[in-house]
Amino acid sequence: MKVVYQICCGVDVHKKFLVATIITTTKGVQPHYQKKRFSTFNTELTRFVEWLKENNCADVCMESTGKYWVPVYNILEMHGIRTTIANPKWVKAVKGNKDDTKDSKWIGDLFRLGLVPGSFIPKKEFRVLREFTRYRYKLTSMKSSEKNRFQNAFTVCNVALDAVVTDMFGVSASSITEYLISSETFDEEYCKSLLRGSLKKKAETVIDSIQGYCIESEQKQRIQFVRKHLDFLENEISQVDMVIDSMVEKHEGLISLLCTIPGVSRNSAVTIISEIGNDMSQFGSSKRLCCWAGLTPGNNESAGKKKSVKIARAGVYLKPALVEVAHAAIKAKESPYYRIKYEKIAKRRGKKRAVIAIARMILTAIFKMISTGEVWNPTDLIKFDMPDELKQQQIQKQISQALSFLKKQGIPVG
C-alpha cells in the first residue's frame, strides 16, 4: 500500500489532554513512532506545535470529538500546520483493543496511507459567522416554544381565543390577552372595543370563546413571565441580527446573488453562506456538497438486497434552512419553476421526498451560482408556463450568458 504522508501525526483529543503520535516513514513502508501527551491548555498546545516542527511534521489528523478539537485546530491553523479533521466513524478503532495511545497511533496509521477523508472546515471568518447564525437559530426556536407556551397557558384557562384569531400576537388578540391578565372582571363591551380590522365582524364569536374563562392569580403571573421572556428573546434576536449584518457587509454581493433564487430570503442566504462559505472548490462538485448537507439518498446494499436509503443525518443546521427555502420556493408567486417540479415529483414519490428533492435542486443551483457568479437562470426555465414577456427575458439572458462564455473561451463572436 502506498504511503501518502512520509511524516504525519495522529492525535486523540480529550477535554483535558491530547495524545499525539508522530509517524515517520524513512525506507519502504516501515514506520517509526514517537508518542507524547500534552495538556489542552494554550501553553501546552504551543509546546505541541514546537514538537511537531522539531520533527518536520506539517500534516496532522484528529477526529472531531465534540468541540474539544476546536482549540487544538485554532493553534495549529495559526502556525500554518495542515490539519485534517476526520469524522469519528472513519477512524473508529476495534472495541476491546483501544486506549488513548493506541487511538492516536491508529488515526496516524490510517492517515499516513491516505485512508481518512477530511471533513469540511470553513475559514475562520465563516466559522465565527456560523456561531452567530446558529445562535440565532436557537433563539428563534426558543421564541417559537415560548409562543406555544403562551398560547397553551390561555387554553388551560378555558380561553379558546386561538380558535378564532389567526395570530395570538396580533394587535387585537394582544389587547384582549393583556386585558384578561390585568383585569379582575370581564367587560364584554370593552372587549369588543379592543377588536380591530376584520376581527370586528367576529366580535360575537370572540366573546363566546372568552366567556366563562377562569384564570388564577398564579396563572396570570406565569403568563406574564412567559411574555417577558418572549420580549427578551425578540430583543436578543434583533441585537444578534445587527451583529450579523455588520459581519456580512463584505459579502453583500453574494447575498444579493443568492436572493435571486425564488424562496431565498436574506436570513436564509446568510445562513447558507455561513455553513458552506464562499469557496466551492473545497467540495469539488455539487453532488459532494449535497451529500455533505445530507440531501442525497443513502447507499446501503448487502448480499444483493437494498436496505434503507434514507437521507443522512448530516447538515443539522443547513438542511432545515434549505427545506424552509424549498417550502417558500414552492409557494413563490414570482416564478412557478420549483412549484411545477415539486408537483411532478410529489405525484410519484410523495410530498416529503419532493421537498427534499427541491432543496437539493436549490443547493445545486447555489453551488453553480457561487462558482460562476451568475444569477439564478435555469436552462429549462423557459419550458414552464410563463408570460411571453418573461420568456423573452429568459431567452435574452441565456443568449447573453452564452456569448460571454464564448468570449471567455477566446472564440470570436460576430
C-alpha positions, -999 to +999 in steps of 0.1 A: +000+000+000+013+034-010+024+058+018+008+092+012+024+112+041+060+104+049+058+123+081+024+129+098+008+129+132-023+113+146-040+130+175-065+116+200-082+147+216-099+148+250-112+176+272-081+180+294-053+163+274-044+150+240-022+121+229-001+126+197+018+101+177+043+112+150+048+086+123+079+088+102+084+066+072+121+066+061+127+035+040+100+014+023+068+013+044+082+005+078+071+034+101+088+049+132+066+061+160+071+089+186+043+093+212+037+122+235+010+135+258+001+172+261-024+192+281-051+212+262-040+245+278-026+270+253+009+269+267+010+231+263-006+233+228+022+257+218+047+231+230+028+206+209+033+228+178+070+232+186+074+194+189+058+190+155+081+215+139+112+199+156+102+166+138+094+184+105+058+173+108+034+196+088+004+172+085-019+164+114-050+143+116-075+142+145-111+131+150-139+157+156-146+149+192-173+173+204-159+208+205-126+196+221-108+196+187-115+233+180-089+249+204-063+225+190-073+233+154-071+270+161-035+268+174-024+245+145-041+268+119-024+298+135+011+282+129+003+271+094+002+233+100-021+214+077-048+198+098-073+171+087-105+168+109-119+133+105-154+120+112-151+095+141-168+068+121-139+067+097-112+063+124-130+043+150-108+015+164-119-020+171-135-024+206-115-043+231-082-032+217-081+005+222-068+032+246-057+068+242-022+059+229-034+032+205-062+055+192-037+082+182-015+055+166-045+041+147-055+075+135-020+082+123-017+049+105-049+054+086-040+090+077-004+080+066-019+057+040-045+083+028-075+063+042-091+092+061-114+116+042-112+150+057-142+170+069-151+204+055-138+232+078-147+267+066-124+298+070-122+315+104-145+344+094-172+320+083-168+298+115-174+329+136-203+339+114-217+304+118-216+307+156-239+337+153-263+322+128-266+290+148-272+310+180-299+330+162-315+296+151-315+285+188-331+318+199-357+316+172-366+280+183-369+292+219-391+320+207-414+296+190-415+274+221-425+305+243-452+314+218-467+279+221-463+281+259-481+314+260-510+301+239-513+269+259-514+289+291-547+305+279-561+272+266-559+255+300-577+286+315-607+280+292-598+308+268-603+295+232-592+327+216-567+309+194-595+290+177-609+323+164-579+346+156-552+336+132-524+352+152-524+352+190-498+380+189-518+403+166-529+438+177-565+427+187-555+394+203-527+410+222-550+437+236-575+411+247-550+388+264-534+418+281-569+428+294-576+393+307-544+392+326-547+427+341-584+429+349-603+411+377-637+414+360-649+407+324-664+436+305-680+423+272-684+457+256-649+468+264-635+436+248-655+444+217-640+478+216-605+463+215-611+445+182-596+459+151-599+453+113-617+422+100-619+408+136-647+433+143-670+411+122-663+381+145-670+401+177-697+377+189-675+346+182-646+362+201-667+369+231-681+334+231-645+320+230-637+340+262-669+338+281-666+318+313-628+318+315-611+311+348-575+324+354-560+322+388-536+349+400-507+325+400-515+316+364-516+353+355-481+356+369-468+327+349-483+342+317-465+375+325-432+356+330-437+339+296-445+372+279-414+390+294-392+361+283-407+364+248-400+401+247-364+394+259-359+369+231-372+392+205-348+419+217-319+394+217-327+383+181-327+419+169-293+426+185-278+394+170-292+404+136-273+438+139-241+420+146-246+395+117-254+424+094-221+441+103-202+408+097-216+401+063-211+436+048-183+424+026-205+396+013-235+417+003-229+409-034-230+372-027-261+375-005-279+395-033-269+368-058-285+341-037-316+361-031-324+359-069-334+323-062-372+320-056-378+314-019-344+325-006-347+354+019-318+375+032-317+355+065-317+322+046-289+334+023-267+345+053-273+311+070-263+292+038-232+313+033-222+308+070-225+270+066-208+264+032-186+295+028-178+312-005-152+287-019-169+258-037-136+243-048-134+227-013-163+205-022-153+198-058-188+191-072-224+199-064-230+162-057-205+161-029-219+193-014-254+179-014-241+147+002-223+167+029-256+186+035-275+153+040-297+157+009-287+126-010-301+090-005-280+066+014-262+037-003-268+006+018-268-028-001-257-062+011-260-097-005-279-082-034-305-067-011-310-030-010-317-018+025-327+016+039-317+045+016-329+073+038-311+106+037-282+110+062-284+129+094-258+154+082-264+191+078-281+197+111-284+235+105-280+237+067-307+211+059-335+227+078-327+261+063-328+246+028-360+228+035-375+261+047-363+277+014-378+248-006-412+253+010-410+290+002-399+284-033-429+261-039-452+289-029-433+317-047-456+338-069-429+354-090-418+321-105-437+287-109-404+269-116-400+249-084-437+246-078-442+227-111-412+205-104-425+198-069-459+188-081-444+164-107-422+147-081-449+147-054-472+126-076-447+098-079-427+100-047-448+118-021-446+153-007-418+148+018-394+133-008-404+161-032-395+188-007-361+172-002-356+170-040-364+207-043-340+215-015-313+196-033-320+214-066-317+247-048-284+237-032-271+226-066-281+260-081-263+277-052-231+257-059-232+268-095-240+304-088-212+309-062-188+291-085-196+312-116-211+344-102-242+340-124-277+349-113-303+322-110-314+313-145-320+275-151-316+263-186-351+247-187-369+278-172-385+288-205-402+254-208-426+262-179-458+282-181-446+319-181-459+351-197-444+358-231-425+389-218-408+368-191-400+341-217-383+366-239-363+380-210-351+345-201-341+338-237-321+371-238-304+362-205-294+328-219-281+343-251-260+369-233-246+342-209-237+320-239-220+349-257-200+358-225-189+322-222-177+321-258-157+353-252-140+338-221-130+308-242-114+330-268-139+323-295-147+354-316-183+364-316-197+384-345 
